[in-house]
Amino acid sequence: MSENLVIVESPAKAKTIKKYLGPGYEVLASYGHVRDLVPKNGAVDPEHGFAMNYTVIDKNKKHVDAIKKALKKADTLLLATDPDREGEAISWHLYELLKDSGLLDDRDAKRVVFYEITKRAVQEAIAHPRELSQELIDAQQARRALDYLVGFNLSPLLWKKINPGLSAGRVQSPALRMIVEREEEIEAFKPREYWSIAADCRTGEQPFSARLYQLDGKKVGQFTLEDEASATAARERLDAAANGTLKVAKVDRRERKRHAAPPFTTSTLQQEAVRKLGLSASRAMRVAQELYEGVDIGQGTVGLITYMRTDSVNLSNDAIGEIRSHIGESYGGDYVPESPNRYRTKSKNAQEAHEAVRPTSIANTPDKVRAFLNRDQFRLYEMIFKRTLASQMTPAIFDQVSVDLAAGDEHSFRATGSTLKFPGFIAAYREDEDDQASDKDDDRRLPPLEEGQEIDLAEIKATQHFTEPPPRYTEASLVKTLEQYGIGRPSTYASIISTLRSREYVELEQRRFRPTDMGRVVNGFLTEYFRDVVDYEFTAKLEDELDAVSRGEMDWVPLLREFWEPFSERIEDTAKNVSRQEAAQGRELGVDPKSGKPVVARLGRFGPFVQIGTKDDEEKPKFASLRPHQSIATITLDEAMELFKLPRELGETPEGEPVQANIGRFGPYVKFGNKFASLGKDDDPYTIELPRALEIIEVKKLAEKNRIINDFGDGIQVLNGRYGPYVSNGKKNAKIPKDTDPKTITHEQAIEMIAQAPERKGRGRKAAPKTAAKKTATKSTAKKSTAKKAAAKKTTTKKSAPKSASGGKEA
């Protein structure tokens, strides 16, 4: 009989901790969350104090059963899940399940918390258990209830008003808004011209350059010279005033210190992993989890880093002592500051008991553990190790020089440069190598210059520039901005970004986010009708209030009520009074020159399209799908009218079959007679000509010919298929055994094979599992409606497109 049963979240962690605790302790994993809200109407009940209806997660039932079985043989339950809100919630859910089963009636249950998986940390935590934190549990319940109320009410509304399969979320939607607004900024941006002037100088053998600093006695700004004429006139005045030489008017030398960045938090770890290592935020967190839970480094499994979900930049005194000793031994005493570097946590709710992400032992250097880690594990560990070291090292010291060079009495140029005098923390970790805001002057050196010295002027150059729009967000810059606004928690950013991509609200282009038409429409709908859900200040305020709950400063039920009452009214009002057409926010492009009818670009069931006319016209509207590179937000009337040139008549095949080019539900194609052949990836239905179309048709005919091994003339054929030869009568298929030559199959054998073949399975699509009802308070009729929409989510073919201008209609 085991005296103590310890519960952690993952089997890898369980294995490591079991080794540290030894006899008398059984360690099992919960495999993450054990309970969640029931996925149906009434999971959160606003009418009864936001009561939450939980159920055991199906995939984890067997793990819960194993824990129950093991607890019957133990005296004490130690809940050792992760040291954050999520971990506290998992412990509480498990505690409630076991209590309801009567298994805690005569047993102690305690909460155990540790921030690193090392023998010392685990044994110390076991020796000092505590009670479950009701404040953290309440905060997590409130967070889960809010996410449910937003997602499970807004998402079905999006299905109804825009498209099946969409979703909205408390943090996801503001993040989408950021990406869309940045794209709108870029589209609205108008470049502005400006000119810069620089002097190429030389003293002895060392050339250097200086930028124009003062012109006609006034300091030069970005837009002092706005066109070529003014830049040329200024250059001519400068040439005349300088007459081949510049005079050193002022030399300013100063020492500049640059301090190290603090050790990693969850957010900064994700940002640097994206920038430096090219990992996604989600991949970085998965690798960090592996390093935290433990890796076998030749002496058994060891947790290599502290807990990776943290807002804190603190390091323990023990860790600081170890780090400072290592710095002195590895780099020398000059690299160890007189007193430890201390950093202030920016997060309002950072828990000071937590530490920053750091190695559990500085003795485990990257070189020592390299052989035991895979590539991503090593790169991430090395980055954490070096950043931790650098955070406790002396500042880097630069000698910075600024020199003013006079051209006559009213003009001057300025040259700046700096040299690294003492590397300090840069010897371990140079953050600026990958950051956009790096100081490019750090490595630029100037020759020795003295006031009054005359410098040879080789040439004065005028260069044209244009202002640039703000850059699109990368994963790193989006994470940084979300954190700056106080939206969401860093530990959830990776999953939020994954959701935006999986819903096809955004796409990555050169590692930067661009919103899709679907993303724009969803954002437009939410911004118009549910402003609070995407409002940055409102979302950040809600996050602050959830943090206040976790600190015991606020009750969670009034917080939910304050949010729910106006939100539920808006849900009901929008469902009744906003049409699908209003929600889709069609963009009017102008008028069709031929018919005089309006031309609109909008989103439909099969993607973005343009439409001529309206459903109220006598003649049916015409539809044409947008091309892959086109967007509802930017397409012009002329570009839209080009889309209606399909289908294009190209001519005839040698057999006299008419040939057309068009786009269908499954992409561009050529039609010959009543048959179809898909275009190649480099073929364009708007420009393809008959000779190329005939090549595609010939390939298709040859493939069809090779597909038929034998045709018996009565509908029965022997065919080559994707998975080998088979016999078919068009209704049933019979596979031909591998040891049988398909060319030898007789008509009688084919008939017999088809008779014995199983009936072909229907092509009906599966309905999706029942999903949660669209409204917490709705009744059974609403449930049926929601189930239909959930099924639609599964059955809609993503790559489909509305039929082209040749006919058909857009649903």
PAVO-138122 format. One record per residue (C-alpha): z, y, x; residue in three letters. Coordinates in steps of 0.2 Angstrom, whole numbers, padded with zeros to 4 digits, always signed. Each point is the difference from the previous one (the first is absolute). Example, Ala and Ser with C-alpha at 12.3 -4.5 7.8 and 13.67 -1.06 7.14 Angstrom:
# PAVO-138122
+0039-0022+0062ala/-0003+0017+0006ser/
//
This chain:
# PAVO-138122
+0000+0000+0000met/-0005+0017+0007ser/+0014+0013-0002glu/-0012+0015+0000asn/-0017+0002-0008leu/-0010+0015+0007val/-0015+0007-0009ile/-0014+0010+0008val/-0018+0004-0005glu/-0011-0009+0011ser/+0000-0018+0007pro/-0004+0007+0018ala/+0015+0011-0001lys/+0011-0015-0007ala/-0005-0011+0015lys/+0005+0014+0012thr/+0016+0003-0008ile/+0005-0018-0002lys/-0001-0002+0019lys/+0012+0015+0002tyr/+0013-0007-0013leu/+0001-0018+0004gly/+0010-0013-0009pro/+0009+0005-0016gly/-0015+0011-0006tyr/-0015-0005-0010glu/-0014+0014+0000val/-0013+0000-0014leu/-0014+0012-0004ala/-0003+0008-0017ser/-0018+0003+0005tyr/+0001+0018-0006gly/+0004+0006-0017his/+0007-0014-0012val/-0001+0010-0016arg/-0012+0013-0008asp/-0002+0009-0016leu/-0008-0012-0013val/-0019+0005-0001pro/+0000+0004-0018lys/+0005+0012-0013asn/+0018+0005+0001gly/+0003-0003+0018ala/+0008+0017+0001val/+0008+0006-0017asp/+0002+0019-0001pro/+0008-0002-0017glu/+0015-0010+0007his/+0005+0010+0016gly/-0016-0006+0009phe/+0007-0018+0000ala/-0011-0010+0012met/-0006-0018-0005asn/-0001-0010+0016tyr/-0007-0018+0003thr/-0001-0011+0015val/-0016+0001+0009ile/-0010-0016-0002asp/-0005-0003+0018lys/+0019+0002+0005asn/+0008-0011-0013lys/+0000-0015+0013lys/+0009+0011+0013his/+0013+0006-0013val/+0003-0018-0005asp/+0002-0005+0019ala/+0013+0015+0002ile/+0010-0006-0016lys/+0000-0018+0007lys/+0006+0006+0017ala/+0013+0011-0008leu/+0009-0014-0009lys/+0004-0007+0018lys/+0007+0017+0007ala/+0015+0010-0002asp/-0007+0017+0004thr/-0016+0009-0004leu/-0006+0013+0013leu/-0015+0011-0006leu/-0008+0005+0016ala/-0017+0008-0007thr/-0008+0015+0008asp/+0011+0016+0002pro/-0009+0011-0012asp/-0001+0003-0019arg/-0013-0014-0001glu/+0012-0012+0009gly/+0015+0006-0010glu/-0010-0003-0016ala/-0005-0018+0005ile/+0018-0004+0004ser/+0006+0007-0017trp/-0014-0010-0010his/+0005-0016+0009leu/+0019+0004-0003tyr/-0004+0002-0019glu/-0010-0016-0001leu/+0014-0010+0009leu/+0014+0008-0010lys/-0010-0004-0017asp/-0001-0018+0006ser/+0019+0000+0002gly/-0001-0004+0019leu/+0010+0015+0005leu/+0015-0003-0011asp/+0010-0008+0014asp/-0009+0006+0016arg/+0000+0017+0009asp/-0016+0009+0002ala/-0002+0014+0013lys/-0014+0011+0006arg/-0004+0000+0019val/-0011+0013+0008val/-0007+0000+0018phe/-0014+0011+0007tyr/-0006-0011+0014glu/-0001-0019+0001ile/+0009-0003+0016thr/+0015-0012+0002lys/+0012+0015+0002arg/-0006+0010-0015ala/+0000-0015-0012val/+0017-0007+0005gln/+0008+0017-0001glu/-0008+0003-0017ala/+0006-0017-0006ile/+0018+0004+0006ala/-0001+0017-0010his/-0007-0004-0018pro/+0001+0013-0014arg/-0003+0001-0018glu/-0017+0003-0008leu/-0004+0018-0002ser/-0002+0005-0018gln/-0008+0017+0005glu/-0014-0008+0009leu/-0002-0013-0014ile/-0001+0014-0013asp/-0013+0010+0011ala/-0011-0015+0002gln/+0001-0004-0019gln/-0004+0018-0004ala/-0015-0001+0012arg/-0006-0016-0007arg/+0002+0006-0018ala/-0010+0016+0004leu/-0014-0010+0008asp/-0001-0011-0015tyr/+0001+0014-0013leu/-0014+0010+0009val/-0011-0015+0005gly/+0002-0011-0016phe/-0004+0015-0011asn/-0013+0009+0009leu/-0010-0014+0006ser/-0005-0007-0017pro/-0004+0018-0005leu/-0012+0001+0015leu/-0008-0017-0006trp/-0003+0007-0017lys/-0006+0017+0005lys/-0009-0003+0016ile/-0002-0018+0006asn/+0008-0017+0000pro/+0010-0005+0016gly/+0006+0018+0005leu/+0018+0004+0004ser/+0011+0016+0002ala/+0016+0001+0009gly/+0015+0012+0004arg/-0005+0002+0018val/-0018-0008+0000gln/-0006+0014-0011ser/+0006+0015+0010pro/-0007-0008+0016ala/-0017-0002-0009leu/+0001+0018-0005arg/+0002+0005+0018met/-0016-0009+0005ile/-0010+0007-0014val/+0006+0018+0002glu/-0004-0001+0019arg/-0018-0006-0005glu/-0002+0014-0012glu/+0006+0012+0014glu/-0014-0007+0011ile/-0013+0001-0013glu/+0004+0018-0004ala/+0001+0005+0018phe/-0012+0013+0006lys/-0002+0001+0019pro/+0002+0017+0008arg/-0009+0005+0015glu/+0009+0007+0016tyr/-0004+0002+0018trp/+0011-0002+0016ser/-0003+0007+0017ile/+0005-0008+0016ala/-0002+0005+0018ala/-0004-0013+0014asp/+0009+0005+0015cys/+0002-0006+0018arg/+0012+0003+0014thr/-0004-0009+0016gly/-0006-0018-0005glu/+0009-0001-0016gln/-0008+0005-0016pro/+0009+0004-0016phe/-0003+0008-0017ser/+0009+0014-0010ala/-0002+0004-0018arg/-0002+0018-0006leu/+0017+0007-0005tyr/-0003+0019-0002gln/-0016+0009-0005leu/-0001+0019-0001asp/+0019+0001+0002gly/+0004-0011-0015lys/+0006-0018+0000lys/-0014-0012-0004val/+0003-0011-0016gly/-0010-0015-0007gln/-0012+0011-0010phe/-0001+0015+0011thr/-0018-0005+0004leu/-0008-0007-0016glu/-0019-0001+0005asp/-0012-0002+0014glu/-0004+0019+0000ala/+0018+0005+0003ser/+0004-0014+0012ala/-0016+0005+0011thr/+0005+0019-0001ala/+0018-0005+0006ala/-0007-0011+0014arg/-0011+0014+0006glu/+0014+0013+0000arg/+0011-0013+0010leu/-0013-0003+0013asp/-0003+0018+0003ala/+0019+0004+0001ala/+0003-0015+0012ala/-0015+0003+0011asn/+0002-0018+0007gly/+0019+0000+0003thr/+0016-0001-0009leu/+0017+0006+0006lys/+0016-0009-0002val/+0010+0012-0011ala/+0016-0011-0003lys/+0006-0017+0005val/+0014-0008-0011asp/+0008-0016+0007arg/+0013-0009-0010arg/+0008-0017+0000glu/-0002-0009-0017arg/+0010-0015-0006lys/-0006-0013-0012arg/+0012-0011-0008his/-0002-0018-0006ala/-0003-0005-0018ala/+0015-0009-0008pro/+0000-0019-0002pro/-0010-0008-0014phe/+0004+0001-0019thr/-0010-0010-0012thr/-0012+0014-0003ser/-0003+0005+0018thr/-0002-0018+0005leu/-0014-0002-0013gln/-0008+0016+0006gln/-0001-0004+0018glu/-0005-0018-0003ala/-0015+0006-0010val/-0004+0014+0013arg/+0003-0010+0016lys/-0003-0018-0004leu/-0012+0001-0014gly/+0011-0010-0012leu/+0001+0003-0018ser/+0017+0006-0007ala/+0002-0017-0009ser/-0005-0010+0016arg/+0012+0010+0010ala/+0015-0004-0012met/-0004-0018+0000arg/+0000-0001+0019val/+0016+0010+0001ala/+0008-0012-0013gln/-0005-0015+0012glu/+0008+0009+0015leu/+0016+0004-0010tyr/+0002-0018-0007glu/-0002-0008+0017gly/-0012-0007+0012val/+0003-0015+0012asp/+0000+0008+0017ile/+0004-0016+0010gly/+0019+0001-0003gln/-0001-0003-0019gly/-0005+0011-0014thr/+0006+0018+0003val/-0002+0016-0012gly/-0009+0012+0012leu/+0002+0016-0010ile/+0012+0008-0012thr/-0003+0001-0019tyr/-0017+0009-0002met/+0003+0008-0017arg/+0010+0015+0005thr/+0000+0019-0001asp/+0013+0003+0014ser/-0004+0006+0018val/+0017-0005+0006asn/+0004-0013+0013leu/+0017-0009+0002ser/+0011+0005+0015asn/-0002-0017+0007asp/-0019+0001-0001ala/+0000+0017+0008ile/+0011-0006+0015gly/-0012-0015+0003glu/-0015+0011-0001ile/+0006+0013+0012arg/+0005-0014+0012ser/-0018-0007-0001his/-0008+0017+0003ile/+0011+0003+0015gly/-0004-0017+0008glu/-0019+0001-0004ser/-0004+0019+0002tyr/+0014+0007+0009gly/+0015+0012-0003gly/-0011+0015-0003asp/-0007-0007-0016tyr/+0017-0003-0008val/+0006+0016-0008pro/+0018+0006+0003glu/+0005-0005-0018ser/-0009-0011-0013pro/-0014+0008-0010asn/+0005+0002-0018arg/-0012+0002-0015tyr/+0002+0006-0017arg/-0006-0010-0015thr/-0012+0010-0011lys/+0002-0012-0015ser/+0012+0007-0013lys/+0006-0017-0004asn/-0001-0009+0017ala/+0015-0012+0002gln/+0009+0004+0016glu/+0006-0018+0002ala/-0018-0005+0003his/-0008+0002+0016glu/-0017+0005+0005ala/-0013-0014+0004val/+0004-0006+0018arg/+0001-0016+0010pro/+0015-0010-0003thr/+0002-0002+0019ser/-0008+0011+0013ile/+0001-0015+0012ala/-0014-0007-0010asn/-0014+0010+0008thr/-0018-0001-0006pro/-0005-0010+0016asp/+0014-0012-0003lys/-0005-0005-0018val/-0019+0003+0002arg/-0003-0019+0001ala/+0009-0004-0016phe/-0008+0013-0011leu/-0017+0001-0008asn/-0011+0015+0004arg/+0006+0011-0015asp/+0018-0005+0002gln/-0001+0005+0019phe/-0009+0017-0003arg/+0013+0005-0013leu/+0015-0006+0009tyr/-0006+0009+0016glu/-0003+0016-0010met/+0018-0001-0007ile/+0008-0004+0017phe/-0009+0014+0009lys/+0004+0013-0014arg/+0018-0005+0000thr/+0001+0002+0019leu/-0009+0017-0001ala/+0012+0006-0013ser/+0015-0001+0012gln/-0009+0007+0015met/-0001+0018+0007thr/-0013+0012-0005pro/-0017+0002+0008ala/-0002+0016+0010ile/-0016+0009+0001phe/-0004+0015+0011asp/-0011+0011-0012gln/-0010+0015+0006val/-0009+0013-0010ser/-0012+0012+0009val/-0008+0016-0007asp/-0016+0005+0008leu/-0006+0018-0003ala/-0018+0004-0003ala/+0000+0019+0002gly/+0014+0010-0009asp/-0002-0006-0018glu/-0004-0018+0001his/+0009-0016+0007ser/-0001-0018+0000phe/+0014-0013+0001arg/+0001-0016+0009ala/+0014-0013-0003thr/+0005-0016+0008gly/+0015-0010+0004ser/+0005-0014+0012thr/+0012-0014-0002leu/+0015+0004+0011lys/+0012-0014-0005phe/-0006-0014-0012pro/+0017-0004-0008gly/-0002-0010-0016phe/-0019+0000+0002ile/+0002-0013+0014ala/+0005-0012-0014ala/-0009+0006-0016tyr/-0014+0013-0002arg/-0001+0003-0018glu/-0013+0014+0002asp/-0014-0011+0006glu/-0004-0006-0018asp/+0006+0015-0010asp/-0012+0012-0007gln/+0012+0015+0005ala/+0000-0005+0019ser/+0001+0014+0012asp/-0017+0000+0009lys/+0006+0013+0013asp/+0013-0012+0007asp/-0012-0007+0013asp/-0010+0015+0003arg/+0003+0009+0017arg/-0004+0018+0006leu/-0002+0005+0018pro/+0013+0011+0008pro/-0002+0017-0007leu/+0009+0017+0004glu/+0000+0017-0009glu/-0013+0012+0007gly/-0011-0015+0006gln/-0019+0002-0004glu/-0009-0016-0007ile/-0018-0004+0001asp/-0008+0000-0018leu/-0014-0013-0001ala/-0005+0002-0018glu/+0007+0006-0017ile/-0005-0012-0014lys/+0000+0003-0019ala/+0002-0015-0011thr/-0003-0002-0018gln/+0013-0010-0011his/+0003-0004-0018phe/+0017-0002-0009thr/+0002-0018-0005glu/+0008-0007-0016pro/+0017-0009+0000pro/-0002-0018+0006pro/+0002-0014-0013arg/+0016-0010+0001tyr/+0002-0015+0012thr/+0014-0012-0004glu/+0011+0008+0013ala/-0003+0018-0007ser/+0002-0006-0018leu/+0017-0008+0004val/+0006+0015+0009lys/-0005+0012-0015thr/+0009-0012-0013leu/+0015+0001+0011glu/-0001+0019+0002gln/-0001+0002-0019tyr/+0015-0012-0002gly/-0011-0012-0011ile/+0005-0018-0001gly/+0008-0010+0014arg/-0008-0003+0017pro/+0003-0019-0003ser/-0011+0000-0015thr/-0015+0011+0008tyr/-0009-0015+0007ala/-0001-0009-0018ser/-0005+0016-0008ile/-0014+0003+0012ile/-0005-0019-0003ser/+0000+0003-0019thr/-0011+0016+0001leu/-0013-0011+0009arg/+0001-0015-0011ser/-0002+0010-0016arg/-0015+0008+0009glu/+0007+0017-0003tyr/-0004+0004+0019val/-0010-0007+0014glu/+0001+0001+0018leu/-0014+0009+0009glu/+0002+0001+0019gln/+0019-0004-0003arg/+0002+0015-0012arg/+0003-0001-0018phe/-0014+0006-0012arg/+0003-0001-0019pro/-0012-0010-0011thr/-0006+0006-0016asp/+0012-0011-0009met/+0014+0008+0011gly/-0005+0017-0005arg/-0001-0004-0019val/+0017-0008+0000val/+0007+0015+0010asn/-0008+0012-0012gly/+0007-0009-0015phe/+0017-0001+0007leu/+0000+0018+0006thr/-0006+0006-0017glu/+0011-0010-0012tyr/+0015-0006+0011phe/+0002+0015+0012arg/+0018-0005+0005asp/-0005-0018+0005val/-0011+0008+0014val/+0010+0016+0003asp/+0006+0000+0018tyr/+0016+0010-0003glu/+0004-0010-0016phe/-0002-0016+0009thr/+0010+0006+0015ala/+0014+0006-0011lys/+0001-0017-0009leu/+0001-0008+0017glu/+0015+0011+0005asp/+0008-0004-0016glu/-0002-0019+0003leu/+0008+0003+0017asp/+0014+0009-0008ala/+0003-0015-0011val/+0001-0011+0016ser/+0013+0012+0007arg/+0010-0002-0017gly/-0003+0019-0004glu/-0010-0003-0016met/+0000-0013-0014asp/-0017-0009-0002trp/-0001-0001-0019val/-0001+0019-0003pro/-0013+0002+0014leu/-0011-0013-0009leu/+0002+0008-0017arg/-0004+0017+0006glu/-0017-0007+0007phe/-0004-0013-0014trp/+0002+0011-0016glu/-0014+0013+0004pro/-0010-0013+0009phe/-0001-0012-0015ser/-0005+0014-0011glu/-0015+0004+0011arg/-0005-0018+0001ile/+0000-0001-0019glu/-0009+0017-0002asp/-0013-0005+0013thr/-0003-0017-0008ala/-0004+0008-0017lys/-0008+0016+0004asn/-0011-0002+0016val/-0016-0009-0001ser/-0008-0011+0013arg/-0013+0012+0003gln/+0012+0014+0003glu/+0010-0011+0012ala/-0015-0005+0010ala/-0004+0019+0003gln/-0019+0000+0000gly/-0007+0013+0011arg/-0015+0010-0007glu/-0014+0002+0012leu/-0012+0010-0010gly/-0015-0004-0012val/-0014-0012+0001asp/-0016+0010+0003pro/-0010-0012-0011lys/+0011-0003-0015ser/+0011+0015+0000gly/+0015-0012-0002lys/+0016+0002+0011pro/+0002-0010+0015val/+0018-0006+0004val/+0007-0011+0014ala/+0015-0010-0004arg/+0009-0017+0003leu/-0003-0015-0011gly/+0005-0018-0001arg/-0012-0005+0014phe/+0002+0015+0011gly/-0006+0018+0002pro/-0016+0005-0009phe/-0010+0014-0007val/-0005+0002-0018gln/-0014+0010-0009ile/+0005+0004-0018gly/+0015-0004-0010thr/+0004-0014-0012lys/-0002+0012-0015asp/-0019+0002+0004asp/-0013-0009-0010glu/-0007-0008+0015glu/+0011-0011+0011lys/+0007+0009+0016pro/-0007-0006+0016lys/+0011-0006+0014phe/-0003-0002+0019ala/+0013-0006+0013ser/+0005+0011+0014leu/-0006-0007+0017arg/+0014-0006+0012pro/+0001+0016+0010his/+0000+0011-0015gln/+0016+0007-0009ser/+0003+0007-0017ile/+0008+0015+0008ala/-0014+0005+0011thr/-0017-0006-0008ile/-0012+0014-0005thr/-0012+0001-0015leu/-0015-0003+0011asp/+0008-0015+0008glu/+0005-0007-0017ala/-0018+0002-0007met/-0006-0011+0015glu/+0010-0014-0006leu/-0010-0001-0016phe/-0016-0004+0009lys/+0005-0018-0001leu/-0008-0013-0004pro/-0014+0004+0011arg/-0017-0008-0003glu/-0006-0006+0017leu/-0016-0010-0005gly/-0004-0018-0001glu/+0002-0017+0009thr/-0016-0009+0005pro/+0003-0011-0015glu/-0001+0016-0011gly/+0019+0001-0004glu/+0006+0018-0002pro/+0013+0005+0013val/+0014+0012-0003gln/+0015+0007+0011ala/+0016+0003-0009asn/+0019-0001+0001ile/+0010-0012-0010gly/+0018-0006-0003arg/-0001-0010+0016phe/-0009+0013+0011gly/-0018+0006+0004pro/-0014-0013-0003tyr/-0019-0002-0003val/-0006-0008-0016lys/-0017-0010+0000phe/-0005-0007-0017gly/+0016-0006-0007asn/+0009-0004+0016lys/+0011+0010+0012phe/+0003+0001+0019ala/+0014+0010+0008ser/-0005+0014+0012leu/+0007-0001+0018gly/+0014+0011+0006lys/-0013+0012+0008asp/-0011+0001-0015asp/+0001+0015-0012asp/-0007-0002-0018pro/-0004+0018+0000tyr/-0012-0001+0015thr/-0005-0018+0002ile/-0019-0002-0001glu/-0011-0015-0006leu/-0003-0009+0017pro/+0019-0001+0003arg/+0003-0006-0017ala/-0013-0013+0001leu/+0009-0007+0016glu/+0016-0001-0009ile/-0009-0009-0015ile/-0008-0012+0012glu/+0016-0005+0008val/+0008-0002-0017lys/-0015-0011-0006lys/+0001-0011+0016leu/+0019-0002-0003ala/-0003-0005-0018glu/-0014-0012+0006lys/+0011-0008+0013asn/+0014-0001-0013arg/-0010-0012-0011ile/-0001-0017+0008ile/-0008-0009-0015asn/-0004+0006-0018asp/-0002-0014-0013phe/-0008+0012-0012gly/+0013-0003-0015asp/+0013+0013+0006gly/+0008-0013+0013ile/-0001+0006+0018gln/+0006-0006+0017val/+0006+0016+0009leu/+0007+0007+0016asn/+0016+0008-0004gly/+0013+0010+0010arg/+0011-0015+0002tyr/-0014-0013+0002gly/-0014-0008-0010pro/+0004-0004-0019tyr/-0009-0005-0016val/+0000+0012-0015ser/-0007+0001-0017asn/+0006+0018-0002gly/+0016-0004-0009lys/+0008-0013+0011lys/-0001-0003+0019asn/+0003-0016+0009ala/+0003+0000+0019lys/-0011-0012+0010ile/+0010-0011+0013pro/-0002+0005+0018lys/-0007-0017+0004asp/-0014+0002-0012thr/-0017+0008+0004asp/-0002+0013-0015pro/-0019-0002+0002lys/+0001-0019-0005thr/+0010+0004-0017ile/-0011-0007-0014thr/-0001+0007-0018his/+0011-0014-0007glu/+0013+0002+0013gln/+0001+0019-0003ala/+0002-0003-0019ile/+0014-0013+0004glu/+0009+0012+0012met/+0000+0014-0012ile/+0006-0011-0014ala/+0015-0005+0011gln/+0003+0018+0006ala/+0015+0010-0007pro/-0003+0014-0012glu/-0002+0016+0008arg/+0015+0011-0001lys/-0001+0016-0011gly/-0003+0016+0009arg/+0013+0009-0011gly/+0011+0011+0011arg/+0019-0003+0000lys/+0011+0012-0008ala/+0013+0008+0011ala/+0018-0004-0001pro/+0009+0010-0014lys/+0005+0016+0008thr/+0013+0012-0005ala/-0002+0010-0016ala/-0007+0018+0001lys/+0015+0008-0007lys/+0019-0005+0001thr/+0003+0003-0019ala/-0017-0008-0007thr/+0000-0015-0011lys/-0010-0016-0001ser/-0017+0008-0004thr/+0002+0010+0016ala/+0003-0015+0009lys/-0016-0008-0005lys/-0010+0015+0004ser/+0008+0001+0018thr/-0004-0019+0002ala/-0018+0004-0004lys/-0001+0014+0013lys/+0008-0011+0013ala/-0013-0013-0003ala/-0013+0013+0002ala/+0007+0005+0016lys/-0004-0018+0006lys/-0017-0002-0008thr/-0008+0017+0005thr/-0012-0003+0014thr/+0003+0014+0013lys/-0017+0000+0008lys/-0009+0002-0017ser/-0009+0016-0004ala/-0007+0008-0016pro/-0018-0005-0004lys/-0012+0012+0007ser/-0010+0013-0009ala/-0013-0013-0005ser/+0012-0005-0015gly/+0016-0008-0005gly/+0016+0010-0003lys/+0016+0004+0008glu/+0016-0006-0009ala/
//
